[in-house]
Amino acid sequence: MDMEQQPYIHDPEIVAQIEKDLRYISGIVKQKGRELLSDYKITPPQFLALQWLFEEGDMTIGELSTKMYLAFSTTTDLIDRMEKNELVKRVKDPHDRRVVRIHLLEKGRVLIDEVIKKRQTYLNSVLCHFSPEELVKLKSNLVKLHQEMKTE
């Protein structure tokens, strides 16, 4: 029988410290990400759009807007600029010609792959003082945190 785990009531000070650490980590990741993007002719929102397309495949502007928490018009402008730079192209859905999907082009795929590899290299340098066991535990806890946040 699958019994649902009872929720724990945690020390508010510990939760506050975790929130603060996550906020600081998020800020550092964003800043480092911006530094890595400075070598490319791409903005952070364009990078985020490419990342979604790279990971999830073709999608409509509406779907991309929702994932990026941006207005439809803002996403349209973003796609226009990325299309001019030959990173993406608009393609008609083969099953419904009224639907237009954003398709990641090879230039965009190469760019996103390079940037992600540089981000991973940076993270690897930060994690060099973690033991293999600590690294596995960190990964496990981050996966669990992410799953909990997705279901909330």
C-alpha positions as MATLAB code, in Angstrom:
seq = 'MDMEQQPYIHDPEIVAQIEKDLRYISGIVKQKGRELLSDYKITPPQFLALQWLFEEGDMTIGELSTKMYLAFSTTTDLIDRMEKNELVKRVKDPHDRRVVRIHLLEKGRVLIDEVIKKRQTYLNSVLCHFSPEELVKLKSNLVKLHQEMKTE';
ca = [
       0.000    0.000    0.000;
       1.434    3.383   -1.034;
       1.233    5.653    1.991;
       1.762    9.364    1.420;
       4.559   10.789    3.534;
       3.387   13.128    6.274;
       4.715   16.667    5.799;
       7.408   17.782    8.202;
       7.300   21.072   10.058;
      10.772   22.567    9.739;
      12.674   25.143   11.760;
      11.793   28.525   10.140;
      15.391   29.737   10.576;
      16.739   26.805    8.561;
      14.116   27.363    5.846;
      15.006   31.080    5.805;
      18.711   30.253    5.380;
      17.977   27.802    2.540;
      15.833   30.447    0.802;
      18.625   32.997    1.191;
      21.285   30.570   -0.118;
      19.114   29.646   -3.112;
      18.545   33.336   -3.875;
      22.294   34.046   -3.735;
      23.107   30.958   -5.827;
      20.485   31.990   -8.388;
      22.021   35.472   -8.590;
      25.532   34.081   -9.098;
      24.316   31.640  -11.770;
      22.530   34.499  -13.598;
      25.577   36.758  -13.409;
      27.962   34.029  -14.587;
      25.497   33.184  -17.361;
      25.491   36.820  -18.517;
      29.308   36.862  -18.506;
      29.411   33.734  -20.670;
      26.851   35.225  -23.070;
      28.976   38.348  -23.566;
      31.117   36.316  -26.019;
      28.020   35.803  -28.194;
      25.601   38.166  -29.911;
      22.680   37.000  -27.806;
      20.709   38.405  -24.877;
      19.761   36.435  -21.734;
      16.080   36.181  -22.832;
      17.185   34.915  -26.263;
      19.394   32.344  -24.526;
      16.436   31.218  -22.425;
      14.246   30.861  -25.527;
      16.960   28.842  -27.297;
      17.347   26.679  -24.225;
      13.613   25.845  -24.169;
      13.652   25.018  -27.895;
      16.834   22.946  -27.473;
      15.363   20.921  -24.600;
      11.704   20.634  -25.665;
      11.759   20.937  -29.454;
       9.598   23.099  -31.710;
       6.831   25.084  -30.038;
       4.460   27.927  -30.791;
       5.154   31.490  -29.690;
       2.287   31.112  -27.207;
       3.849   28.001  -25.658;
       7.240   29.708  -25.498;
       5.680   32.856  -23.966;
       4.109   30.742  -21.225;
       7.358   28.901  -20.442;
       9.332   32.163  -20.325;
       6.669   34.123  -18.395;
       6.702   36.807  -21.107;
       3.944   38.621  -22.968;
       3.118   37.191  -26.394;
       4.201   40.453  -28.083;
       7.552   40.438  -26.244;
       8.196   36.860  -27.318;
       7.257   37.717  -30.912;
       9.847   40.549  -30.936;
      12.418   38.169  -29.423;
      11.742   35.561  -32.133;
      11.923   38.241  -34.858;
      15.454   39.205  -33.742;
      16.532   35.575  -33.397;
      15.176   34.795  -36.862;
      17.196   37.698  -38.332;
      20.301   36.193  -36.689;
      19.455   32.786  -38.226;
      19.115   31.069  -34.836;
      15.481   30.003  -35.344;
      12.859   29.981  -38.071;
       9.084   29.920  -38.170;
       7.635   26.778  -39.730;
       4.043   25.776  -40.433;
       2.834   22.775  -38.441;
       2.476   19.878  -40.933;
      -0.704   18.695  -39.154;
      -2.372   22.116  -38.937;
      -1.232   24.769  -41.421;
      -2.784   27.513  -39.257;
      -0.265   26.794  -36.494;
       3.247   28.242  -36.717;
       6.031   26.673  -34.686;
       9.440   28.053  -33.819;
      12.196   25.730  -35.012;
      15.774   25.823  -33.703;
      18.277   26.101  -36.569;
      21.744   24.528  -36.561;
      23.420   27.872  -35.733;
      21.162   28.205  -32.679;
      21.756   24.574  -31.689;
      25.543   25.013  -31.858;
      25.388   28.267  -29.879;
      23.224   26.842  -27.090;
      25.366   23.704  -26.902;
      28.566   25.782  -26.579;
      27.106   28.034  -23.874;
      25.698   25.112  -21.867;
      29.075   23.330  -22.041;
      30.801   26.506  -20.754;
      28.257   26.758  -17.915;
      28.891   23.110  -17.031;
      32.660   23.681  -17.060;
      32.196   26.617  -14.684;
      29.988   24.551  -12.367;
      32.474   21.680  -12.454;
      35.215   24.072  -11.293;
      33.000   25.200   -8.396;
      32.186   21.615   -7.417;
      35.823   20.435   -7.418;
      35.940   20.398   -3.587;
      32.851   18.182   -3.281;
      33.443   14.483   -2.743;
      31.737   12.119   -5.217;
      29.278   11.181   -2.436;
      28.489   14.849   -1.691;
      27.942   15.482   -5.397;
      25.502   12.554   -5.724;
      23.621   13.710   -2.605;
      23.458   17.309   -3.887;
      22.110   16.116   -7.235;
      19.545   13.903   -5.515;
      18.364   16.722   -3.247;
      18.148   19.212   -6.122;
      16.106   16.744   -8.190;
      13.774   16.214   -5.219;
      13.440   19.980   -4.633;
      12.721   20.566   -8.317;
      10.071   17.801   -8.365;
       8.370   19.245   -5.286;
       8.343   22.724   -6.808;
       6.865   21.414  -10.090;
       3.990   19.717   -8.264;
       3.130   22.706   -6.056;
];
